[in-house]
Amino acid sequence: MSRPLPTVFDQALAAAVRAPSPHNTQPWRFVVEGDVIEVWLDRGRVLPIADAHGREARLACGAAAFNLVISLRSNGLAVVVRMLPDPAEPDLVAVIRLDGNQKALRAERQLAEAVFRRHTNRRPFLDKDVPPVVRAALKSAALQEGGQVEYLDASGRYSTVASLVRQAEALQAGDSAFQAEAAFWTHRPPESPDGVPKVAAGPPPDHHGVVTLRASHEDEDLPVREYEQEPLLAAVLTRDRGPHAEVRAGMAMQRVLLTATAEGLAASFLSQPFETPWTRESLDHIFTGLGQPHTLLRIGYGYPTRLTARRAVTDVLTHRTAPDVTAN
């Protein structure tokens, strides 16, 4: 198969780097060889304190892989995806191979368009319920990628998980190494190509509600604001666990986030309980029988905020020349 037009291929890579990542660290790199795109974990951008085992980084790489796939499909290209295909290369997260042409579905075009609008919204949401039909669409989105969404209000786990979020935030507040790591990646200037700029932070809450948002993502220069009392919380899970499941969970998470964006919803992450050993173990126990939890999303209706910047594709891309098998 011949290489697709540069504009289509480049658009897919531009979509890939729009994926979310912890503190906007962007822990990915891409290698292109002919009609194949490899997605690699960039170990130098894995958070050594908050994400020592690279779980959140692999989620981010899975999200980047999904953006690649949905962009290519929306332009009428069929793809085959292999996750963690080489045991000898554990940082090779996914291989995406072009596989001819196919008719682009309307839903795929909508998700591809949402890639460049989706962003993490750390500001207050409205106290407005997400309709059942939209909730069902988000659950369906996860299932299409081999994941699942569990809404905590429907499961009775809401108060227990919210308590773990608060406990993890308190543990992190007392951890100087964690605080130093968070400080390095946050409150960056607006033009910063990575990290969380101050303009993307949320205002301090006027009181501590049921759910505690990440303190390192607050802008203390803003006036205090009232946040929604009980935001819709959704856990993204897989039936299995381990690196392979983390990549697949990232793809499922991204389809959920893009579906939410297409439906006019905003979302942010409650990552704290996944980043301290005790609360992570407690989370695993809470979801026993349902699957392995990978991330926790706060979902609702909010006002648009600024998108955070990304590194240029050229900074994370390598072109590999295929060997000439016809040479003597």
Secondary structure as UniProt FT lines:
FT   HELIX           6..16
FT   TURN            17..18
FT   HELIX           22..24
FT   STRAND          28..33
FT   TURN            34..35
FT   STRAND          36..41
FT   HELIX           43..45
FT   TURN            48..53
FT   HELIX           55..74
FT   TURN            75..76
FT   STRAND          77..83
FT   TURN            87..88
FT   TURN            90..91
FT   STRAND          92..101
FT   HELIX           106..114
FT   TURN            115..117
FT   HELIX           132..144
FT   TURN            145..146
FT   STRAND          148..151
FT   HELIX           152..155
FT   HELIX           158..173
FT   HELIX           176..185
FT   STRAND          186..188
FT   TURN            190..191
FT   STRAND          196..197
FT   HELIX           198..200
FT   HELIX           215..217
FT   TURN            220..221
FT   STRAND          232..238
FT   HELIX           243..262
FT   TURN            263..264
FT   STRAND          266..269
FT   HELIX           272..274
FT   HELIX           277..286
FT   TURN            287..290
FT   STRAND          292..300
FT   HELIX           313..316
FT   STRAND          317..319
FT   TURN            325..326
//
